[in-house]
Amino acid sequence: MPPETPCRSCPLRATDAFSSNTEAEIGFIQNFRKRQVAVAAGNAITREGDHTGELFTLMSGWAFRFRTLNDGRRQILNFLLPGDFIGLQDQLGQPSPHGVEALTDSVLCEFPSTRLWELYRSHPALGFDITWISAHEELIVDENLLSVGRRSAAERIAMLLVHLYKRAESIGLGSTDGVQIPLNQQHIADALGLSLVHTNKTLKRLQAAGLYTLKSGRLKLTNPAAINRLADYYALPLRGRPLI
C-alpha cells in the first residue's frame, strides 16, 4: 500500500467534477478519515449482513453495490466510481442489507460512522453535502428502477452505457478514444434484470447499429445523439458534486 494521500492533495479535487471545500472543511475531513485501504478486484468492501460501522469514499477504481437472493441470484443496485460515498444506504449500527464489491483494484478512504454526528454539528455545510449525496444516490436508484420497470432491453442497455460514460468522463477518465469501462456482460445483466443471453444479443445489435464500440474494455459512443434518443436520456450537464 503506497503512503496515504493527504486530503488536500487528493487527485479528485483537481477535477471539475467536484465542488470545492474550505481549508477548515478539508482539515476536518482529514481528521475525520480513519485510514486508506486497498481492496483487490473481486473482493468485498462490505458484506451483506455485516455490522461494518464504517463509511467510505472511493478514491480510485470501480465498485458496485448489490443484493442477493437466497438462491444466489444477484441484483446490482448501482455502480460506484471515484468520488462516490459508500455507506449512507445502511441503517447505521444495523446489519448491512447489501454488499459492495470492488470491480477493479480500488483504494478507499475509510471514515467511522460513529463520528457522523460530529460532522453535522461542527460543519453544517458538510452535513448538507452528505444529505445531497444521499439524495443524488436515490435519484440514480430511481433511474435504475425506471429502466427495469419500463424501458425495453435495448433502451436499458443504452441508458446504462450513456450514464456510465458521462459519469466516467466527468471525473477525467475519458479521452478521444472513449472511457475504460470494466464491466462484463454478467454485470450488465445483473444491473438491468436481463438474462445473459438477452444481454449479449442486445449489445451486439446496438453495436451493429453503430451506436457504440467496445474494444479491450474501452467504450466509445460512436453516435451519441442516436444512443441518447434510444435511452431517452436528456440530462443536464453534471454539476460539481460534494467530495468527502
C-alpha positions as CSV (number, residue, x, y, z in Angstrom):
1,M,0.0,0.0,0.0
2,P,1.6,3.4,-1.0
3,P,1.7,6.2,1.5
4,E,-1.6,7.8,2.3
5,T,-2.6,10.7,0.2
6,P,-3.4,13.9,2.2
7,C,-6.9,15.2,1.6
8,R,-5.6,18.5,0.4
9,S,-3.6,16.6,-2.3
10,C,-6.5,14.3,-3.3
11,P,-6.3,14.0,-7.2
12,L,-10.1,14.0,-7.3
13,R,-10.1,17.6,-6.0
14,A,-8.1,18.7,-9.1
15,T,-11.0,17.7,-11.4
16,D,-14.0,19.9,-12.3
17,A,-16.4,17.1,-11.2
18,F,-16.4,18.1,-7.5
19,S,-17.3,21.2,-5.6
20,S,-14.6,23.0,-3.6
21,N,-14.2,22.9,0.2
22,T,-12.8,25.5,2.6
23,E,-9.5,24.8,4.3
24,A,-11.3,24.2,7.5
25,E,-13.6,21.6,5.9
26,I,-10.7,19.8,4.3
27,G,-8.9,19.8,7.6
28,F,-11.9,18.3,9.3
29,I,-12.2,15.6,6.6
30,Q,-8.5,14.8,7.1
31,N,-9.1,14.4,10.8
32,F,-12.4,12.5,10.2
33,R,-10.6,10.0,8.0
34,K,-9.6,6.8,9.8
35,R,-7.3,5.4,7.1
36,Q,-6.9,4.5,3.4
37,V,-7.5,0.9,2.4
38,A,-6.7,-1.0,-0.7
39,V,-9.2,-3.7,-2.0
40,A,-8.3,-6.0,-4.8
41,A,-10.7,-6.6,-7.7
42,G,-13.4,-9.1,-6.9
43,N,-13.0,-8.7,-3.1
44,A,-15.7,-7.4,-0.7
45,I,-15.6,-3.8,0.5
46,T,-18.6,-4.5,2.7
47,R,-20.6,-7.8,3.0
48,E,-24.3,-8.4,3.2
49,G,-25.3,-8.8,6.8
50,D,-22.2,-7.3,8.3
51,H,-22.2,-4.6,11.0
52,T,-19.5,-2.5,9.3
53,G,-19.9,0.7,11.2
54,E,-17.7,2.4,8.5
55,L,-18.2,4.8,5.7
56,F,-16.0,5.0,2.6
57,T,-15.1,7.4,-0.2
58,L,-13.9,5.5,-3.3
59,M,-10.7,7.3,-4.2
60,S,-9.7,5.2,-7.2
61,G,-11.2,2.2,-9.0
62,W,-14.7,1.0,-9.7
63,A,-17.1,-1.0,-7.4
64,F,-20.7,-1.9,-7.3
65,R,-23.4,-2.2,-4.6
66,F,-25.7,-5.3,-4.8
67,R,-28.1,-7.6,-3.0
68,T,-28.5,-11.3,-3.5
69,L,-31.5,-13.7,-3.1
70,N,-31.2,-17.0,-1.2
71,D,-30.7,-18.9,-4.4
72,G,-27.7,-16.7,-5.4
73,R,-29.4,-14.5,-7.9
74,R,-27.8,-11.0,-7.7
75,Q,-29.2,-7.6,-8.4
76,I,-26.6,-4.8,-8.9
77,L,-28.1,-1.7,-7.4
78,N,-25.5,0.9,-8.5
79,F,-22.1,1.1,-10.0
80,L,-19.6,3.2,-7.9
81,L,-16.9,5.4,-9.4
82,P,-14.1,7.5,-7.8
83,G,-15.6,10.2,-5.5
84,D,-18.7,8.2,-4.6
85,F,-19.5,7.9,-0.9
86,I,-20.4,4.5,0.4
87,G,-22.4,3.5,3.5
88,L,-25.2,6.1,3.6
89,Q,-27.7,3.4,2.4
90,D,-27.2,1.4,5.6
91,Q,-29.1,1.7,8.8
92,L,-26.1,2.8,10.8
93,G,-25.4,0.2,13.5
94,Q,-27.6,-2.4,11.9
95,P,-26.6,-5.3,9.6
96,S,-26.0,-4.1,6.1
97,P,-28.8,-5.1,3.7
98,H,-26.4,-5.1,0.8
99,G,-22.8,-5.8,-0.2
100,V,-20.3,-3.7,-2.0
101,E,-17.7,-5.4,-4.2
102,A,-14.6,-4.0,-5.9
103,L,-14.9,-4.2,-9.6
104,T,-11.3,-3.2,-10.1
105,D,-8.3,-2.8,-7.8
106,S,-9.5,0.1,-5.6
107,V,-8.3,2.5,-2.9
108,L,-10.8,3.9,-0.4
109,C,-10.8,6.4,2.4
110,E,-12.4,5.0,5.5
111,F,-14.4,7.0,8.0
112,P,-16.0,5.9,11.3
113,S,-19.8,6.3,11.2
114,T,-19.8,7.0,14.9
115,R,-18.4,10.5,14.2
116,L,-21.0,11.4,11.6
117,W,-23.0,13.5,14.1
118,E,-19.8,15.4,14.9
119,L,-19.6,16.3,11.2
120,Y,-23.2,17.6,11.2
121,R,-22.7,19.6,14.4
122,S,-19.3,21.2,13.7
123,H,-19.6,21.7,9.9
124,P,-23.2,22.1,8.8
125,A,-22.1,22.7,5.2
126,L,-20.5,19.3,5.1
127,G,-23.7,17.9,6.6
128,F,-25.7,19.4,3.8
129,D,-23.2,17.8,1.4
130,I,-23.9,14.4,3.0
131,T,-27.6,15.0,2.5
132,W,-27.1,16.0,-1.1
133,I,-25.0,12.8,-1.8
134,S,-27.7,10.7,-0.2
135,A,-30.4,12.4,-2.4
136,H,-28.3,12.0,-5.5
137,E,-27.9,8.3,-4.8
138,E,-31.6,7.9,-4.5
139,L,-32.1,9.6,-7.9
140,I,-29.7,7.1,-9.5
141,V,-31.6,4.2,-8.0
142,D,-34.9,5.8,-9.2
143,E,-33.5,5.9,-12.7
144,N,-32.5,2.3,-12.5
145,L,-36.0,1.3,-11.3
146,L,-37.5,3.2,-14.3
147,S,-35.2,1.3,-16.6
148,V,-36.1,-2.1,-15.2
149,G,-39.8,-1.3,-15.0
150,R,-40.5,0.5,-18.3
151,R,-37.5,0.5,-20.7
152,S,-37.0,-2.2,-23.3
153,A,-33.8,-4.3,-23.2
154,A,-32.2,-2.0,-25.8
155,E,-33.3,1.1,-24.0
156,R,-32.0,-0.2,-20.7
157,I,-28.6,-1.0,-22.1
158,A,-28.4,2.3,-23.9
159,M,-29.2,4.1,-20.7
160,L,-26.6,2.3,-18.7
161,L,-23.9,2.9,-21.3
162,V,-24.6,6.6,-21.6
163,H,-24.9,7.1,-17.9
164,L,-21.6,5.4,-17.0
165,Y,-19.9,7.1,-19.9
166,K,-20.9,10.5,-18.8
167,R,-20.0,9.8,-15.1
168,A,-16.6,8.5,-16.0
169,E,-16.0,11.3,-18.4
170,S,-16.9,13.9,-15.8
171,I,-14.1,12.8,-13.4
172,G,-11.4,12.8,-16.1
173,L,-11.5,9.1,-17.1
174,G,-12.3,9.8,-20.7
175,S,-10.2,10.6,-23.8
176,T,-10.7,10.8,-27.6
177,D,-11.0,7.0,-27.8
178,G,-13.6,6.7,-25.1
179,V,-13.6,5.6,-21.4
180,Q,-12.4,2.4,-19.8
181,I,-15.5,0.5,-18.6
182,P,-14.5,-2.6,-16.5
183,L,-17.9,-4.3,-16.8
184,N,-18.6,-7.7,-18.3
185,Q,-21.9,-8.8,-19.7
186,Q,-22.9,-10.5,-16.5
187,H,-22.6,-7.2,-14.6
188,I,-24.8,-5.5,-17.2
189,A,-27.4,-8.4,-17.0
190,D,-27.4,-8.3,-13.2
191,A,-27.9,-4.5,-13.1
192,L,-30.7,-4.5,-15.7
193,G,-32.7,-7.6,-14.8
194,L,-31.9,-9.3,-18.1
195,S,-30.7,-12.8,-18.9
196,L,-27.1,-13.1,-20.0
197,V,-28.2,-14.4,-23.5
198,H,-30.6,-11.4,-24.0
199,T,-27.9,-9.0,-22.8
200,N,-25.4,-10.5,-25.3
201,K,-27.8,-10.3,-28.3
202,T,-28.9,-6.8,-27.5
203,L,-25.3,-5.5,-27.1
204,K,-24.4,-7.0,-30.4
205,R,-27.5,-5.4,-32.1
206,L,-26.7,-1.9,-30.7
207,Q,-23.1,-2.2,-31.8
208,A,-24.1,-3.4,-35.3
209,A,-26.3,-0.3,-35.5
210,G,-23.2,1.9,-35.0
211,L,-24.2,3.3,-31.6
212,Y,-21.1,2.3,-29.7
213,T,-17.8,0.4,-29.9
214,L,-16.3,-1.6,-27.0
215,K,-12.7,-2.7,-27.6
216,S,-10.4,-4.0,-24.8
217,G,-12.8,-2.7,-22.3
218,R,-12.9,0.8,-23.7
219,L,-16.3,2.2,-24.5
220,K,-16.8,4.9,-27.2
221,L,-20.2,6.3,-28.1
222,T,-20.0,6.5,-31.9
223,N,-23.4,8.0,-32.4
224,P,-24.2,10.0,-29.2
225,A,-27.4,11.6,-30.5
226,A,-28.9,8.2,-31.5
227,I,-28.0,6.4,-28.3
228,N,-29.3,9.3,-26.2
229,R,-32.6,9.2,-28.1
230,L,-32.8,5.4,-27.6
231,A,-32.1,5.8,-23.9
232,D,-34.5,8.7,-23.6
233,Y,-31.5,10.4,-21.9
234,Y,-31.6,14.2,-21.9
235,A,-29.9,15.0,-18.6
236,L,-28.4,18.4,-17.9
237,P,-24.6,18.6,-17.6
238,L,-23.4,17.1,-14.4
239,R,-22.8,19.8,-11.7
240,G,-19.9,19.8,-9.4
241,R,-20.8,17.5,-6.6
242,P,-19.6,17.2,-3.0
243,L,-16.5,15.2,-2.1
244,I,-16.0,13.9,1.4
